[in-house]
Amino acid sequence: MASEKPTILFSHGAWHPPHLYQPLKDALAKKGYTLIVPALATMGTKAIGVGWDADVDVLLNEAVPLFEQGKEVVLVGHSYGGIPATIATRDNGIAERAAAGLKGGFKHVVFLAAFALPQAGLSNLTAVPGEQWMPWHTVLESDDGEKQQLFVNDLSKDLLYNDMPQEQAEAFYKDLVPQSYAAVIQPVPFAVPDITIPKTYIVCERDAAFPVPLQDYLATALGFNKKTIDAGHSCFASAPDELADLLIEIAEEN
């Protein structure tokens, strides 16, 4: 198994359906790596009242059959995806599974401009500066005022896609879908300090959506191995080859 390339499993960010990650999938495929990007359960117009636990289930439904084949998996969480990725690692590292007489496991977890919660009991919202949504966020409510979904508005285009050609940014923006509000307010029982496998934070140095100083702080304060990429928040599409090289470098570490 040592000579076999690990599979890369991607926990995608809020609002972005899996097909938007095709540029990264193609870049990795050219170098012999498989990228799996399952659709998280908290995304879509019908995703109301669905918590991050459903996203964890989605990730493990992909990962466990690979583990059972003896495969090692590198888990990548982008933006919101860092939250379910964190929890998915619980008891699923290679050493932990081996101690339980099981094969395979997560080899490494990578946070790509991702939410990294410093302690249990926090939520996505409590990790936002000031615990307030940004002007480029839109909260969708029911007729009786219940918060049902979190989405974005036109202001987000220049923030999420600041290093993309305008035509590509417009195409991405049109394909976005809302996210369940329950997922972003649900506290977590397992946070970054609880992770037992190697972990790396990739700081997107041209990110206009997720403050770069905050990414730097999380990477340092929470004990990550830190790497950087000269790209924006959506580097999976704006700089797919550069990101693929970084992920391969991490995947090939012992």
C-alpha positions as CSV (number, residue, x, y, z in Angstrom):
1,M,0.0,0.0,0.0
2,A,2.9,2.3,0.6
3,S,3.5,2.6,-3.2
4,E,-0.2,3.2,-4.0
5,K,-1.3,6.8,-4.4
6,P,-3.8,7.9,-1.7
7,T,-7.2,9.0,-2.9
8,I,-8.1,12.6,-2.3
9,L,-11.6,13.2,-0.8
10,F,-12.9,16.8,-1.0
11,S,-15.3,18.3,1.5
12,H,-16.5,21.2,-0.6
13,G,-17.4,24.7,0.5
14,A,-20.8,26.3,1.0
15,W,-23.0,27.0,-2.1
16,H,-20.6,25.4,-4.6
17,P,-21.9,22.2,-6.3
18,P,-19.3,19.5,-7.0
19,H,-19.1,20.1,-10.7
20,L,-17.4,23.5,-10.0
21,Y,-14.4,21.6,-8.7
22,Q,-13.8,19.9,-12.1
23,P,-10.7,22.0,-12.9
24,L,-9.0,20.6,-9.8
25,K,-10.2,17.1,-10.5
26,D,-8.7,17.4,-14.0
27,A,-5.4,18.8,-12.8
28,L,-5.0,16.0,-10.3
29,A,-6.0,13.3,-12.8
30,K,-3.3,14.5,-15.2
31,K,-0.8,13.6,-12.4
32,G,-2.4,10.2,-11.6
33,Y,-4.4,11.2,-8.6
34,T,-8.1,10.6,-8.0
35,L,-10.2,13.4,-6.6
36,I,-13.7,12.6,-5.2
37,V,-16.0,15.5,-4.5
38,P,-19.4,14.2,-3.2
39,A,-22.4,16.6,-3.0
40,L,-22.8,17.6,0.6
41,A,-26.3,17.1,2.1
42,T,-26.6,20.6,3.5
43,M,-26.5,22.2,0.0
44,G,-29.4,22.9,-2.4
45,T,-32.8,24.5,-2.5
46,K,-34.4,21.7,-0.5
47,A,-31.8,21.5,2.2
48,I,-33.6,23.0,5.1
49,G,-33.0,21.9,8.7
50,V,-30.1,19.7,7.7
51,G,-27.0,19.9,9.9
52,W,-23.3,19.3,9.3
53,D,-23.7,15.7,10.7
54,A,-25.4,14.8,7.4
55,D,-22.3,16.1,5.6
56,V,-20.1,14.0,7.8
57,D,-22.2,11.0,6.8
58,V,-21.7,11.9,3.1
59,L,-17.9,12.0,3.5
60,L,-17.7,8.7,5.4
61,N,-20.0,7.0,2.9
62,E,-17.3,7.7,0.4
63,A,-14.3,7.1,2.6
64,V,-15.2,3.9,4.4
65,P,-15.5,1.6,1.3
66,L,-12.0,2.9,0.3
67,F,-10.7,2.2,3.8
68,E,-12.1,-1.4,3.6
69,Q,-10.1,-1.9,0.5
70,G,-7.0,-0.9,2.5
71,K,-6.7,2.5,0.9
72,E,-5.3,5.6,2.5
73,V,-7.3,8.9,2.0
74,V,-6.3,12.5,2.2
75,L,-9.3,14.6,3.3
76,V,-9.5,18.2,2.1
77,G,-11.9,20.7,3.6
78,H,-12.5,23.9,1.7
79,S,-14.1,26.9,3.5
80,Y,-17.3,25.6,5.3
81,G,-16.1,22.1,4.3
82,G,-13.5,22.2,7.1
83,I,-16.2,21.7,9.7
84,P,-17.5,18.3,8.5
85,A,-14.0,17.3,7.5
86,T,-12.8,17.8,11.0
87,I,-15.5,15.6,12.5
88,A,-15.1,13.0,9.8
89,T,-11.5,12.3,11.0
90,R,-12.7,11.2,14.5
91,D,-11.6,7.6,15.1
92,N,-10.8,7.3,11.4
93,G,-7.1,7.9,11.2
94,I,-4.9,5.0,9.9
95,A,-3.4,4.3,13.3
96,E,-6.8,4.4,15.1
97,R,-8.4,2.0,12.6
98,A,-5.4,-0.3,12.7
99,A,-5.7,-0.4,16.6
100,A,-9.3,-1.5,16.0
101,G,-8.2,-4.2,13.6
102,L,-9.4,-2.3,10.6
103,K,-7.7,-1.4,7.3
104,G,-7.1,2.0,5.7
105,G,-8.0,5.3,7.1
106,F,-7.4,9.1,6.7
107,K,-3.7,9.8,6.2
108,H,-3.9,13.6,6.4
109,V,-6.5,16.4,6.6
110,V,-6.0,19.6,4.7
111,F,-7.8,22.8,5.4
112,L,-8.0,25.0,2.3
113,A,-9.0,28.6,3.4
114,A,-11.3,26.6,5.7
115,F,-13.1,27.2,9.0
116,A,-11.1,25.6,11.7
117,L,-12.9,25.6,15.0
118,P,-10.6,25.8,18.0
119,Q,-12.9,24.1,20.5
120,A,-16.0,22.0,20.9
121,G,-19.2,23.8,21.4
122,L,-18.6,26.4,18.6
123,S,-20.3,26.7,15.3
124,N,-19.7,28.1,11.9
125,L,-21.4,31.3,12.9
126,T,-19.4,31.7,16.1
127,A,-16.2,31.5,13.9
128,V,-17.3,34.4,11.8
129,P,-15.7,37.7,13.0
130,G,-18.2,39.5,15.2
131,E,-20.5,36.5,14.9
132,Q,-22.3,38.5,12.1
133,W,-22.8,37.5,8.5
134,M,-21.1,39.7,5.9
135,P,-23.0,42.1,3.6
136,W,-22.4,39.6,0.8
137,H,-24.4,37.0,2.7
138,T,-28.2,36.6,2.4
139,V,-30.3,34.8,5.0
140,L,-33.4,33.2,3.4
141,E,-36.3,33.0,5.8
142,S,-39.7,31.2,5.8
143,D,-42.9,33.2,5.6
144,D,-43.0,33.3,9.4
145,G,-39.5,34.6,9.7
146,E,-37.7,31.4,10.5
147,K,-34.1,31.3,9.2
148,Q,-33.9,28.5,6.7
149,Q,-30.9,28.9,4.5
150,L,-27.7,30.9,4.1
151,F,-26.9,32.2,0.6
152,V,-24.9,34.9,-1.2
153,N,-25.7,38.0,-3.2
154,D,-24.1,39.9,-6.1
155,L,-21.5,41.4,-3.8
156,S,-19.9,38.0,-3.4
157,K,-18.7,37.7,-7.0
158,D,-15.8,40.1,-6.5
159,L,-14.8,38.4,-3.2
160,L,-15.2,34.7,-4.0
161,Y,-13.8,35.0,-7.6
162,N,-11.5,38.0,-7.5
163,D,-8.7,36.2,-9.3
164,M,-10.9,34.7,-12.1
165,P,-11.8,36.1,-15.5
166,Q,-15.2,37.8,-15.3
167,E,-16.9,35.4,-17.6
168,Q,-15.8,32.4,-15.5
169,A,-16.8,34.2,-12.3
170,E,-20.3,34.9,-13.7
171,A,-20.7,31.3,-14.7
172,F,-19.7,30.1,-11.3
173,Y,-22.0,32.5,-9.5
174,K,-25.0,31.4,-11.6
175,D,-24.5,27.8,-10.5
176,L,-24.4,28.5,-6.7
177,V,-27.0,27.0,-4.4
178,P,-28.1,27.9,-0.9
179,Q,-27.0,26.1,2.2
180,S,-29.0,24.9,5.2
181,Y,-29.0,27.4,8.0
182,A,-29.0,24.6,10.6
183,A,-25.5,23.6,9.4
184,V,-23.9,26.9,10.2
185,I,-25.4,27.3,13.7
186,Q,-25.1,23.7,14.9
187,P,-22.3,23.4,17.6
188,V,-19.6,20.8,17.0
189,P,-18.6,18.1,19.6
190,F,-15.1,17.7,18.0
191,A,-12.8,20.5,17.0
192,V,-9.3,21.0,15.4
193,P,-7.3,20.3,18.6
194,D,-9.0,16.9,18.8
195,I,-7.7,15.8,15.4
196,T,-5.1,13.0,15.8
197,I,-3.8,12.8,12.2
198,P,-1.4,15.1,10.4
199,K,-3.0,18.4,9.4
200,T,-2.1,21.2,7.0
201,Y,-3.6,24.6,6.5
202,I,-3.3,26.1,3.0
203,V,-3.6,29.9,3.2
204,C,-5.0,31.5,0.1
205,E,-2.9,34.7,0.0
206,R,-5.2,36.6,-2.4
207,D,-8.4,35.6,-0.7
208,A,-10.9,38.5,-0.6
209,A,-13.7,36.5,1.1
210,F,-12.0,34.8,4.1
211,P,-9.5,37.3,5.7
212,V,-6.0,36.2,5.1
213,P,-4.8,37.3,8.6
214,L,-7.4,35.0,10.1
215,Q,-6.3,32.1,8.0
216,D,-2.7,32.8,9.1
217,Y,-3.8,33.0,12.7
218,L,-5.7,29.7,12.6
219,A,-2.9,27.9,10.9
220,T,-0.4,29.0,13.5
221,A,-2.5,28.9,16.7
222,L,-4.0,25.5,16.0
223,G,-0.8,23.7,15.2
224,F,-1.2,23.2,11.5
225,N,1.7,22.7,9.1
226,K,1.2,25.8,7.0
227,K,1.5,26.1,3.2
228,T,0.5,29.0,1.0
229,I,-0.9,29.5,-2.5
230,D,-0.8,32.8,-4.4
231,A,-4.5,32.7,-5.3
232,G,-8.0,33.6,-4.1
233,H,-10.7,31.8,-2.2
234,S,-11.7,29.7,-5.2
235,C,-8.2,28.6,-6.1
236,F,-9.6,25.1,-7.0
237,A,-10.7,26.8,-10.2
238,S,-8.5,29.9,-10.5
239,A,-5.2,28.0,-9.9
240,P,-6.0,24.3,-10.2
241,D,-2.6,23.2,-11.3
242,E,-0.8,25.0,-8.4
243,L,-3.3,23.6,-5.9
244,A,-3.0,20.1,-7.4
245,D,0.8,20.3,-6.9
246,L,0.4,21.4,-3.2
247,L,-2.1,18.6,-2.5
248,I,0.2,16.0,-4.1
249,E,3.1,17.3,-2.1
250,I,1.0,16.8,1.1
251,A,-0.3,13.4,-0.1
252,E,3.2,12.1,-0.7
253,E,4.5,13.1,2.8
254,N,5.2,10.2,5.1
